[in-house]
Amino acid sequence: MNPNDLPALPCYLNGEFTNLREAKVSVMDRGFIFGDGVYEVVPVYAGRPFRFAQHMARLDRSLAEMRIANPMDHAQWRELADRLIAAYAGTLSKKPGDTDQLVYLQITRGVAMRDHVMPPDIEPTVFATSNRINPPSPADRANGVACVTADDFRWKKAHIKSLSLAGSVLARQLSADVGAAETVMFRDGCLSEGAAANVWMVKNGTVIGTPKDNLVLEGIRYGLIEQLCNEAGVAFELKRVTRDEVFAADELLLSNATKEVLPVTRLDGQPIGTGKPGPIYEKLYAGYQRAKQNS
């Protein structure tokens, strides 16, 4: 895409509010040279950020792991997000749902001459913008989606929400190439996560997820899924599950900021469970909608 063809959406860059066509960063920014930075994506419903405190906690964790000082406190991040939400909403019609957005926050280590060693005392680059949420279609919710599997060939610090996403890009393209919704990855024969989503299996009425460690990104929905399970009287457990157990699941679910909770009904061409969205998905999706209204 030619930079002049970018939509003139509002954004923030290093203390200035501008738009995507006008915002510029140095070619020596370490985010461009090394992918040396982190990001967060915060969904916004009816003009309100969803689980903002949890996103800030994960941002703190990612920055600490990358040894980048947080350039703002949580109140300043919230003020920035609110300004972008209002600015983006002002570009839209006033139809219901038009104010639903994704706020994107990115911090790189900053600008320096190219060297693998972390340079001391440079100013982080801070970029933020907002755009429309593209939720799953009604057909995908009614019928579920197809996914494919792959070995998890990414690095072993997947718990950092890093800009270095080449592994995830390659993994996601495997599913895009065959018209599937996501790539479900396995490391050493056990489920890890999707290229851009957490993965949950349901067996005998229990929702089972991968343990929170350095091999998976702790999605904001980790805590939310557990909360929704508690509210619905559904058992919840984190443990290692094998590839065979995943294919034998009663239900398989994806979760992330745009998909919310989404049923997987086919994996590598094989039906999961009955091949239709199941009752646990229905409970969690209904609970998710209530949580959005109360955010």
N, C-alpha and C positions, 0 to 999 in steps of 0.2 A: 504494500500500500504506500502510495506517495504521502509524505507527511502532510501535504496540503489537503489530502482527501480525508484526513482524520476528522471526526465530528468535533465541533468546537465546544466540547463538554468542559465544565468547570473543573479545575484542579488546583492543587497547592504544591509549590516547589520552593523549599528553602526560604520560608517566611513570606512568600508572595502568592496571592491568589491570581490565577491566570486561566488559560484554557489549554487543551491538549495540542492545539496547533502551534501555540506560542511557547510552550514549555521546552527548555533546552537544558541538557546536562553535558558536562565535559566528556570527551572520549576517553579521558584518563580516569574517569570514575571507576572505582574498584567493583561496583556492581556490574558495569559493562565489561570490564576486563576479566574479572574472576567470578562473577556471580556472588561477590562477597557482601552479603546482606541478608535481610530477612523481610518477611511480609506478613500481613494479616488481611483477611477478607471478612467483613462484618455484614451480615444481612440486615436489612432495614425493612420493617413492616409498618405501614400506616405512619411513616415518618419517624419511627422509633427504632434505634439500634437494638438488635436482639442479642441478649446475653453478652453485653458489652464488657462487663467486668471479667468474664471468663476469657474473652478475647485478649484483654489487656494482660491478664495473668500469663497467658501463653506467649504473648509478645515479650514480656519480661523474661520468660524462660529462654526463648530463642535468642534474644539479644545477649543474655548472660553467657549462653553456650558459645556464642560467636565472639565474645569479649568486645562487644560494642556497647558503649554507654547509652542508655535510653535518653534521647534528646528532649523528651517531654515527660511530664508526669501524667497520670491518668486523667486528671481534670482538663489538662490542656489538649490531650488527644480527644476527649469527648467534645470540647469546644470546637476543635477542628472538624470532627466528624459532623457535628450539628450544622456547621456553616456549609459544608459540602452537600449535606442532605437537602438543606433549604435551597441552595443554588441549583442543584440538579432538578429538584421538584419544580422549580420555576421555569425550566425548559420544556415541561411536559404539559399535556392537556390535563384536565381535572377529572378524568374518568376514574372509577374505582380501581384500586390496585396500581395506578400509575406512580404512586409515591413509593412502592416497593423497590428497593435498590440494593446494590452491593457496594459498600464502601471499601476501597482498596487502600491499604497503608503499606508503604515500603521505606525501609531504612537501609542505606548502604554505608560501608565504612567511610566513604568519602573519596576525595580526589587526591592522587599521589602518583609519582612516577612508578612504573610497573616494577614490582618486586614482590615475591611470594611472602616475605616477612611482613607482618602487620606493622605499618608505620605508626609511630606514636603521635598523639596530639594533633590529629586531623579532625576536621569537622564532618560529622555524618551528613550525608545527603538524605533529605526527607521529602518524599513524594506521596501525594494522596489524591485520589479522585473517586468518583462514584458513577455507577452505570446501572442500567436496568437489570433486574433479575430475570433470567430465562428459565422458568420452572419446567419440570417434566410435563408432557402433554397429558390431557385426560385419558388418551388411549394407553399411554405407558402406565398410568396409575391403575387403570382398569385391568390391563392384561399382563403387566409386569414387563421387564426388559430382558434382553439376552446379553450375556457377558461371555468373555473368553478368559482362559487362564494363561499364566506365564510364570516362569521362575522369577523371583525377586532379585534382579541383578543390580539394584541400587546400592549406594553406600550404606555403612552401618551407623549413621547418625540421622536416621529418618525422623527422629523425634524433633529435630530442628526444622522450623518452617522456613527453609532456606530458599534464596533465589536460585540456587544451583539445582535446577529441575530437569536437567537433560535426561536422567534416568526415567523420571515420571513421564516426560514427553514421549520418549521412545516406547514406554509401556502402553501409554494411552493410544498411541498410533496403531499398535497391534489390534486393538478393538475397533478403532475407526476404520481401518482398512477392510474389515469384514462387516461393517455396519452394525457393530455391537455397541452397547452403552458404556461399558467399562471393562478394564482388564483386572481380574482378580489374581493376586500374586501369592506365591508360596515360596518360603525360604526353608531349605532343608526338610522339605516334605510337609511343612506346617503352614497354615494360613497366616499371612501377614496383613495385607490391606489391598485396596485398589490403587490404581495409578493416581486417582484424584478423589478418593472416597474411603471411608472406613467400611468394613464388611462385617456383617453380623449373621450368624446362623441361628436357626431355631430348631431345637430337638426336644421332643416330648414336653412341649410347653415352656421350655427355658430358652431365654435369649442368651447367646454365648458370643463373646467377643474376644479378640486377641489381647493378651496382657499388655499393660502400658509399660513400654521399655524403649530402648534406643532404636528398636527395629521398626517401630510404627510411629506415625504422627498421632498424638493424642488429639483427635478431633474434638471440637467444642461439644459435639453431640455425644461424646462418651458419657459425660455427666448427665446430659439431658436424657439419653436413652435409659440410663439407670433410673432416673427420676420418673420417667413415663412408665417404666415397668412397675415400679413401686406403686404408682397411682392406679395402675390397671390390675394389680394383683398378679403380675407375671414374674416368674423367677428370673434372676439375672446373674450371670457368672462370667468371669474372665479366666480363660485358660487356653492352653495350646490345643488346637484341633488339627487333625491331619487332612490331607487332600481327600482321602476316602470318606471321612466323616462329613466333609463339606458337600460332596456329591450325594450323600445319603441324608442330607438335612431335610426337615419338614418344610422349612422356609429359608430363604436367603435374602438379606436386605443390604442395601447401600445407604449410607448417610453422609451428607456434606451440606454446605451452606445453600447450594442451589437445589439439590435433589431432596433436601429435608430427610425423609425416609422413603425409600423406593424399593419395591419388590423385584427380585431377580427370579424369573421363572424358567430360564434356560441357561445352561452353562456348558460351553463347548458343544452346543447342539443337543444336550441331554436335558430333559425336564427335571426341575427341582420340585420335590414333593409331588403335588397334584398337577404341577404345571400351570397353576393359577395363583394369584395373590391369596395369602392365607389369613386366618383370623388374628394372628398376633400382629401382622402388618396393619390390619385394619384398626386394631386398638392403639397401636403406637402412632399411626398417622392421625387419628382423631385427637389423641392427646397432644400431639405436636401442634395442631391447629389451635387448640385451647391455650397452649403455652404462648403462641404468637400473639393471641388476643390480649393476654395478660402481661406482655412484656413492657 
